[in-house]
Amino acid sequence: MRILIVGAGEVGTHLAKLLSREEQEVTILDSDNDKLAALDANYNLLTYRGLPTAFSDLQAAGAAECDLFIAVTTSETANLVACSIAKGLGAKQTVARIDNYEYMKREHREYFMRLGVNHLIYPEYLAAREIASGLKHSWARSWFEIHGGQLIVIGVKIRESSRLCGRQLKELASEHRFFHVSAIKHGHETIIPRGDDRLIDGDIVYFTTRPEYVDELREICGKRSGEVKRVLVVGGSRIAVRLVHLAGKDDYRFKIIEADRKRCEWLAERCPDAKIVHGDGRDTELLLEEGGPQFEAFVALTGSSEANILSSLTGKEMGARKTIAEVENLQFISAAENLNIGTIINKKLLASGKIFQILLEADAESTKFMALADADVAEIEAKPGSKITRARVRDLKLSHDMTIAGLIRNERGMLVDGNTIIEAGDHVVVFCLSGAIHKVERLFVER
């Protein structure tokens, strides 16, 4: 697949790095020579110096021949114009990063399609949605519903109090058939586990289960359920605004601490149901004055990953049941996950996951995709005659960088074991290490 990315900022660079490992023909266009030189020297891709809205530059970079055109510059207007030009030149599919939630509304979809924009990506909305899910399921590190909730992927940090701690997976598989251990993050490494692997204190474990088993899974993991009502947010970013609107005033009471006074006035206009406080969210005394220990959830959304990690630790010390930190520096994610922080949010990973969903050759409307720090999970439909349907799972000789976690058949979620035979039309949930998703996808195509 030929892919042209416009914009070598954080999102574009991260996408280019990921896609260059996926055996794709990737070109990235930007006006900054230094950014392009760094990519050109280290990754398997092409670079082109040019302007995102120049017909001649887009033509020269290959917009007319590309299968997917992705505009992720810092300018929303430039991204929309670039997609429109690329579509006019012949690009098959276009994706634009935007900053305006109004554009996401269903009633405007037809307008953008006429403009030549097939897909809109709003990273701040994706982040807010992830946080809202974290508030609802406060005991889990991550929560990902597949096919309308027929299957659920839940990330949980295992502690010594858990009945799972110290056990081998093959022992658990014979005793508990209501979950599938799909991936394990051990220290700084994510693995696709096998039967001999053992769960140890501090592991972040990704389970696949059915909704009726969630409470049983929570109990066996040694986690307590608890309702979150009061939420303290440090940093009045666009994510914070979207979170307040998305979560709703009836379910939560929000207080936002913001260091910039003008930003506080802006927040007061856009979030009239939230209490806005002017101050430094890193100030422990201020947090105590604002009732920090009374809040069930603490969400850190400043522009600094380090500040978000540290303030979340403070929130945890004050007794917050759920802590969530935005960590945009990918190098800090593993370290942050090993600390006592509940959920890590990264806009680049969320945006990448959404775009990878578009990349999958299966029906984009029924395919789900979640990007972890170094692993992926996708829902892919098995086509008639595909390799994945030709034998029992145990006889498929799947590579060690992937595992089948579950499937949806006739609109009902099912867990998978070695004796399962996948049928054409099944929607199969696959975990794989980064760089393997398109190798996995080839198992599902019609032969």
Secondary structure as a PSIPRED ss2 file (coil, helix, strand):
# PSIPRED VFORMAT (PSIPRED V4.0)

   1 M C   1.000  0.000  0.000
   2 R E   0.000  0.000  1.000
   3 I E   0.000  0.000  1.000
   4 L E   0.000  0.000  1.000
   5 I E   0.000  0.000  1.000
   6 V E   0.000  0.000  1.000
   7 G C   1.000  0.000  0.000
   8 A C   1.000  0.000  0.000
   9 G C   1.000  0.000  0.000
  10 E H   0.000  1.000  0.000
  11 V H   0.000  1.000  0.000
  12 G H   0.000  1.000  0.000
  13 T H   0.000  1.000  0.000
  14 H H   0.000  1.000  0.000
  15 L H   0.000  1.000  0.000
  16 A H   0.000  1.000  0.000
  17 K H   0.000  1.000  0.000
  18 L H   0.000  1.000  0.000
  19 L H   0.000  1.000  0.000
  20 S H   0.000  1.000  0.000
  21 R C   1.000  0.000  0.000
  22 E C   1.000  0.000  0.000
  23 E C   1.000  0.000  0.000
  24 Q C   1.000  0.000  0.000
  25 E E   0.000  0.000  1.000
  26 V E   0.000  0.000  1.000
  27 T E   0.000  0.000  1.000
  28 I E   0.000  0.000  1.000
  29 L E   0.000  0.000  1.000
  30 D E   0.000  0.000  1.000
  31 S C   1.000  0.000  0.000
  32 D C   1.000  0.000  0.000
  33 N H   0.000  1.000  0.000
  34 D H   0.000  1.000  0.000
  35 K H   0.000  1.000  0.000
  36 L H   0.000  1.000  0.000
  37 A H   0.000  1.000  0.000
  38 A H   0.000  1.000  0.000
  39 L H   0.000  1.000  0.000
  40 D H   0.000  1.000  0.000
  41 A H   0.000  1.000  0.000
  42 N H   0.000  1.000  0.000
  43 Y C   1.000  0.000  0.000
  44 N C   1.000  0.000  0.000
  45 L C   1.000  0.000  0.000
  46 L E   0.000  0.000  1.000
  47 T E   0.000  0.000  1.000
  48 Y E   0.000  0.000  1.000
  49 R E   0.000  0.000  1.000
  50 G C   1.000  0.000  0.000
  51 L C   1.000  0.000  0.000
  52 P C   1.000  0.000  0.000
  53 T C   1.000  0.000  0.000
  54 A C   1.000  0.000  0.000
  55 F H   0.000  1.000  0.000
  56 S H   0.000  1.000  0.000
  57 D H   0.000  1.000  0.000
  58 L H   0.000  1.000  0.000
  59 Q H   0.000  1.000  0.000
  60 A H   0.000  1.000  0.000
  61 A H   0.000  1.000  0.000
  62 G C   1.000  0.000  0.000
  63 A H   0.000  1.000  0.000
  64 A H   0.000  1.000  0.000
  65 E H   0.000  1.000  0.000
  66 C C   1.000  0.000  0.000
  67 D C   1.000  0.000  0.000
  68 L E   0.000  0.000  1.000
  69 F E   0.000  0.000  1.000
  70 I E   0.000  0.000  1.000
  71 A E   0.000  0.000  1.000
  72 V C   1.000  0.000  0.000
  73 T C   1.000  0.000  0.000
  74 T C   1.000  0.000  0.000
  75 S C   1.000  0.000  0.000
  76 E H   0.000  1.000  0.000
  77 T H   0.000  1.000  0.000
  78 A H   0.000  1.000  0.000
  79 N H   0.000  1.000  0.000
  80 L H   0.000  1.000  0.000
  81 V H   0.000  1.000  0.000
  82 A H   0.000  1.000  0.000
  83 C H   0.000  1.000  0.000
  84 S H   0.000  1.000  0.000
  85 I H   0.000  1.000  0.000
  86 A H   0.000  1.000  0.000
  87 K H   0.000  1.000  0.000
  88 G H   0.000  1.000  0.000
  89 L H   0.000  1.000  0.000
  90 G C   1.000  0.000  0.000
  91 A C   1.000  0.000  0.000
  92 K C   1.000  0.000  0.000
  93 Q E   0.000  0.000  1.000
  94 T E   0.000  0.000  1.000
  95 V E   0.000  0.000  1.000
  96 A E   0.000  0.000  1.000
  97 R E   0.000  0.000  1.000
  98 I C   1.000  0.000  0.000
  99 D C   1.000  0.000  0.000
 100 N C   1.000  0.000  0.000
 101 Y H   0.000  1.000  0.000
 102 E H   0.000  1.000  0.000
 103 Y H   0.000  1.000  0.000
 104 M H   0.000  1.000  0.000
 105 K C   1.000  0.000  0.000
 106 R H   0.000  1.000  0.000
 107 E H   0.000  1.000  0.000
 108 H H   0.000  1.000  0.000
 109 R H   0.000  1.000  0.000
 110 E H   0.000  1.000  0.000
 111 Y H   0.000  1.000  0.000
 112 F H   0.000  1.000  0.000
 113 M H   0.000  1.000  0.000
 114 R H   0.000  1.000  0.000
 115 L H   0.000  1.000  0.000
 116 G C   1.000  0.000  0.000
 117 V C   1.000  0.000  0.000
 118 N C   1.000  0.000  0.000
 119 H E   0.000  0.000  1.000
 120 L E   0.000  0.000  1.000
 121 I E   0.000  0.000  1.000
 122 Y C   1.000  0.000  0.000
 123 P H   0.000  1.000  0.000
 124 E H   0.000  1.000  0.000
 125 Y H   0.000  1.000  0.000
 126 L H   0.000  1.000  0.000
 127 A H   0.000  1.000  0.000
 128 A H   0.000  1.000  0.000
 129 R H   0.000  1.000  0.000
 130 E H   0.000  1.000  0.000
 131 I H   0.000  1.000  0.000
 132 A H   0.000  1.000  0.000
 133 S H   0.000  1.000  0.000
 134 G H   0.000  1.000  0.000
 135 L H   0.000  1.000  0.000
 136 K H   0.000  1.000  0.000
 137 H C   1.000  0.000  0.000
 138 S C   1.000  0.000  0.000
 139 W C   1.000  0.000  0.000
 140 A C   1.000  0.000  0.000
 141 R C   1.000  0.000  0.000
 142 S E   0.000  0.000  1.000
 143 W E   0.000  0.000  1.000
 144 F E   0.000  0.000  1.000
 145 E E   0.000  0.000  1.000
 146 I E   0.000  0.000  1.000
 147 H C   1.000  0.000  0.000
 148 G C   1.000  0.000  0.000
 149 G C   1.000  0.000  0.000
 150 Q C   1.000  0.000  0.000
 151 L E   0.000  0.000  1.000
 152 I E   0.000  0.000  1.000
 153 V E   0.000  0.000  1.000
 154 I E   0.000  0.000  1.000
 155 G E   0.000  0.000  1.000
 156 V E   0.000  0.000  1.000
 157 K E   0.000  0.000  1.000
 158 I C   1.000  0.000  0.000
 159 R C   1.000  0.000  0.000
 160 E C   1.000  0.000  0.000
 161 S C   1.000  0.000  0.000
 162 S C   1.000  0.000  0.000
 163 R C   1.000  0.000  0.000
 164 L C   1.000  0.000  0.000
 165 C C   1.000  0.000  0.000
 166 G C   1.000  0.000  0.000
 167 R C   1.000  0.000  0.000
 168 Q E   0.000  0.000  1.000
 169 L H   0.000  1.000  0.000
 170 K H   0.000  1.000  0.000
 171 E H   0.000  1.000  0.000
 172 L H   0.000  1.000  0.000
 173 A H   0.000  1.000  0.000
 174 S H   0.000  1.000  0.000
 175 E H   0.000  1.000  0.000
 176 H C   1.000  0.000  0.000
 177 R C   1.000  0.000  0.000
 178 F C   1.000  0.000  0.000
 179 F E   0.000  0.000  1.000
 180 H E   0.000  0.000  1.000
 181 V E   0.000  0.000  1.000
 182 S E   0.000  0.000  1.000
 183 A E   0.000  0.000  1.000
 184 I E   0.000  0.000  1.000
 185 K E   0.000  0.000  1.000
 186 H E   0.000  0.000  1.000
 187 G C   1.000  0.000  0.000
 188 H C   1.000  0.000  0.000
 189 E E   0.000  0.000  1.000
 190 T E   0.000  0.000  1.000
 191 I E   0.000  0.000  1.000
 192 I C   1.000  0.000  0.000
 193 P C   1.000  0.000  0.000
 194 R C   1.000  0.000  0.000
 195 G C   1.000  0.000  0.000
 196 D C   1.000  0.000  0.000
 197 D C   1.000  0.000  0.000
 198 R E   0.000  0.000  1.000
 199 L C   1.000  0.000  0.000
 200 I C   1.000  0.000  0.000
 201 D C   1.000  0.000  0.000
 202 G C   1.000  0.000  0.000
 203 D C   1.000  0.000  0.000
 204 I E   0.000  0.000  1.000
 205 V E   0.000  0.000  1.000
 206 Y E   0.000  0.000  1.000
 207 F E   0.000  0.000  1.000
 208 T E   0.000  0.000  1.000
 209 T E   0.000  0.000  1.000
 210 R C   1.000  0.000  0.000
 211 P H   0.000  1.000  0.000
 212 E H   0.000  1.000  0.000
 213 Y H   0.000  1.000  0.000
 214 V H   0.000  1.000  0.000
 215 D H   0.000  1.000  0.000
 216 E H   0.000  1.000  0.000
 217 L H   0.000  1.000  0.000
 218 R H   0.000  1.000  0.000
 219 E H   0.000  1.000  0.000
 220 I H   0.000  1.000  0.000
 221 C C   1.000  0.000  0.000
 222 G C   1.000  0.000  0.000
 223 K C   1.000  0.000  0.000
 224 R C   1.000  0.000  0.000
 225 S C   1.000  0.000  0.000
 226 G C   1.000  0.000  0.000
 227 E C   1.000  0.000  0.000
 228 V C   1.000  0.000  0.000
 229 K C   1.000  0.000  0.000
 230 R E   0.000  0.000  1.000
 231 V E   0.000  0.000  1.000
 232 L E   0.000  0.000  1.000
 233 V E   0.000  0.000  1.000
 234 V E   0.000  0.000  1.000
 235 G C   1.000  0.000  0.000
 236 G C   1.000  0.000  0.000
 237 S C   1.000  0.000  0.000
 238 R H   0.000  1.000  0.000
 239 I H   0.000  1.000  0.000
 240 A H   0.000  1.000  0.000
 241 V H   0.000  1.000  0.000
 242 R H   0.000  1.000  0.000
 243 L H   0.000  1.000  0.000
 244 V H   0.000  1.000  0.000
 245 H H   0.000  1.000  0.000
 246 L H   0.000  1.000  0.000
 247 A H   0.000  1.000  0.000
 248 G C   1.000  0.000  0.000
 249 K C   1.000  0.000  0.000
 250 D C   1.000  0.000  0.000
 251 D C   1.000  0.000  0.000
 252 Y C   1.000  0.000  0.000
 253 R E   0.000  0.000  1.000
 254 F E   0.000  0.000  1.000
 255 K E   0.000  0.000  1.000
 256 I E   0.000  0.000  1.000
 257 I E   0.000  0.000  1.000
 258 E E   0.000  0.000  1.000
 259 A C   1.000  0.000  0.000
 260 D C   1.000  0.000  0.000
 261 R H   0.000  1.000  0.000
 262 K H   0.000  1.000  0.000
 263 R H   0.000  1.000  0.000
 264 C H   0.000  1.000  0.000
 265 E H   0.000  1.000  0.000
 266 W H   0.000  1.000  0.000
 267 L H   0.000  1.000  0.000
 268 A H   0.000  1.000  0.000
 269 E H   0.000  1.000  0.000
 270 R H   0.000  1.000  0.000
 271 C C   1.000  0.000  0.000
 272 P C   1.000  0.000  0.000
 273 D C   1.000  0.000  0.000
 274 A C   1.000  0.000  0.000
 275 K E   0.000  0.000  1.000
 276 I E   0.000  0.000  1.000
 277 V E   0.000  0.000  1.000
 278 H E   0.000  0.000  1.000
 279 G C   1.000  0.000  0.000
 280 D C   1.000  0.000  0.000
 281 G C   1.000  0.000  0.000
 282 R C   1.000  0.000  0.000
 283 D C   1.000  0.000  0.000
 284 T H   0.000  1.000  0.000
 285 E H   0.000  1.000  0.000
 286 L H   0.000  1.000  0.000
 287 L H   0.000  1.000  0.000
 288 L H   0.000  1.000  0.000
 289 E H   0.000  1.000  0.000
 290 E C   1.000  0.000  0.000
 291 G C   1.000  0.000  0.000
 292 G H   0.000  1.000  0.000
 293 P H   0.000  1.000  0.000
 294 Q H   0.000  1.000  0.000
 295 F C   1.000  0.000  0.000
 296 E C   1.000  0.000  0.000
 297 A E   0.000  0.000  1.000
 298 F E   0.000  0.000  1.000
 299 V E   0.000  0.000  1.000
 300 A E   0.000  0.000  1.000
 301 L C   1.000  0.000  0.000
 302 T C   1.000  0.000  0.000
 303 G C   1.000  0.000  0.000
 304 S C   1.000  0.000  0.000
 305 S H   0.000  1.000  0.000
 306 E H   0.000  1.000  0.000
 307 A H   0.000  1.000  0.000
 308 N H   0.000  1.000  0.000
 309 I H   0.000  1.000  0.000
 310 L H   0.000  1.000  0.000
 311 S H   0.000  1.000  0.000
 312 S H   0.000  1.000  0.000
 313 L H   0.000  1.000  0.000
 314 T H   0.000  1.000  0.000
 315 G H   0.000  1.000  0.000
 316 K H   0.000  1.000  0.000
 317 E H   0.000  1.000  0.000
 318 M C   1.000  0.000  0.000
 319 G C   1.000  0.000  0.000
 320 A C   1.000  0.000  0.000
 321 R C   1.000  0.000  0.000
 322 K E   0.000  0.000  1.000
 323 T E   0.000  0.000  1.000
 324 I E   0.000  0.000  1.000
 325 A E   0.000  0.000  1.000
 326 E E   0.000  0.000  1.000
 327 V C   1.000  0.000  0.000
 328 E C   1.000  0.000  0.000
 329 N C   1.000  0.000  0.000
 330 L H   0.000  1.000  0.000
 331 Q H   0.000  1.000  0.000
 332 F H   0.000  1.000  0.000
 333 I H   0.000  1.000  0.000
 334 S H   0.000  1.000  0.000
 335 A H   0.000  1.000  0.000
 336 A H   0.000  1.000  0.000
 337 E H   0.000  1.000  0.000
 338 N C   1.000  0.000  0.000
 339 L C   1.000  0.000  0.000
 340 N C   1.000  0.000  0.000
 341 I C   1.000  0.000  0.000
 342 G C   1.000  0.000  0.000
 343 T E   0.000  0.000  1.000
 344 I E   0.000  0.000  1.000
 345 I E   0.000  0.000  1.000
 346 N C   1.000  0.000  0.000
 347 K H   0.000  1.000  0.000
 348 K H   0.000  1.000  0.000
 349 L H   0.000  1.000  0.000
 350 L H   0.000  1.000  0.000
 351 A H   0.000  1.000  0.000
 352 S H   0.000  1.000  0.000
 353 G H   0.000  1.000  0.000
 354 K H   0.000  1.000  0.000
 355 I H   0.000  1.000  0.000
 356 F H   0.000  1.000  0.000
 357 Q H   0.000  1.000  0.000
 358 I H   0.000  1.000  0.000
 359 L H   0.000  1.000  0.000
 360 L C   1.000  0.000  0.000
 361 E C   1.000  0.000  0.000
 362 A C   1.000  0.000  0.000
 363 D C   1.000  0.000  0.000
 364 A C   1.000  0.000  0.000
 365 E C   1.000  0.000  0.000
 366 S C   1.000  0.000  0.000
 367 T C   1.000  0.000  0.000
 368 K C   1.000  0.000  0.000
 369 F E   0.000  0.000  1.000
 370 M E   0.000  0.000  1.000
 371 A E   0.000  0.000  1.000
 372 L C   1.000  0.000  0.000
 373 A C   1.000  0.000  0.000
 374 D C   1.000  0.000  0.000
 375 A E   0.000  0.000  1.000
 376 D E   0.000  0.000  1.000
 377 V E   0.000  0.000  1.000
 378 A E   0.000  0.000  1.000
 379 E E   0.000  0.000  1.000
 380 I E   0.000  0.000  1.000
 381 E E   0.000  0.000  1.000
 382 A C   1.000  0.000  0.000
 383 K C   1.000  0.000  0.000
 384 P C   1.000  0.000  0.000
 385 G C   1.000  0.000  0.000
 386 S C   1.000  0.000  0.000
 387 K H   0.000  1.000  0.000
 388 I H   0.000  1.000  0.000
 389 T H   0.000  1.000  0.000
 390 R C   1.000  0.000  0.000
 391 A C   1.000  0.000  0.000
 392 R E   0.000  0.000  1.000
 393 V H   0.000  1.000  0.000
 394 R H   0.000  1.000  0.000
 395 D H   0.000  1.000  0.000
 396 L C   1.000  0.000  0.000
 397 K C   1.000  0.000  0.000
 398 L C   1.000  0.000  0.000
 399 S C   1.000  0.000  0.000
 400 H C   1.000  0.000  0.000
 401 D C   1.000  0.000  0.000
 402 M E   0.000  0.000  1.000
 403 T E   0.000  0.000  1.000
 404 I E   0.000  0.000  1.000
 405 A E   0.000  0.000  1.000
 406 G E   0.000  0.000  1.000
 407 L E   0.000  0.000  1.000
 408 I E   0.000  0.000  1.000
 409 R E   0.000  0.000  1.000
 410 N C   1.000  0.000  0.000
 411 E C   1.000  0.000  0.000
 412 R E   0.000  0.000  1.000
 413 G E   0.000  0.000  1.000
 414 M E   0.000  0.000  1.000
 415 L E   0.000  0.000  1.000
 416 V C   1.000  0.000  0.000
 417 D C   1.000  0.000  0.000
 418 G C   1.000  0.000  0.000
 419 N C   1.000  0.000  0.000
 420 T C   1.000  0.000  0.000
 421 I E   0.000  0.000  1.000
 422 I C   1.000  0.000  0.000
 423 E C   1.000  0.000  0.000
 424 A C   1.000  0.000  0.000
 425 G C   1.000  0.000  0.000
 426 D C   1.000  0.000  0.000
 427 H E   0.000  0.000  1.000
 428 V E   0.000  0.000  1.000
 429 V E   0.000  0.000  1.000
 430 V E   0.000  0.000  1.000
 431 F E   0.000  0.000  1.000
 432 C E   0.000  0.000  1.000
 433 L E   0.000  0.000  1.000
 434 S C   1.000  0.000  0.000
 435 G C   1.000  0.000  0.000
 436 A C   1.000  0.000  0.000
 437 I H   0.000  1.000  0.000
 438 H H   0.000  1.000  0.000
 439 K H   0.000  1.000  0.000
 440 V H   0.000  1.000  0.000
 441 E H   0.000  1.000  0.000
 442 R H   0.000  1.000  0.000
 443 L H   0.000  1.000  0.000
 444 F H   0.000  1.000  0.000
 445 V C   1.000  0.000  0.000
 446 E C   1.000  0.000  0.000
 447 R C   1.000  0.000  0.000
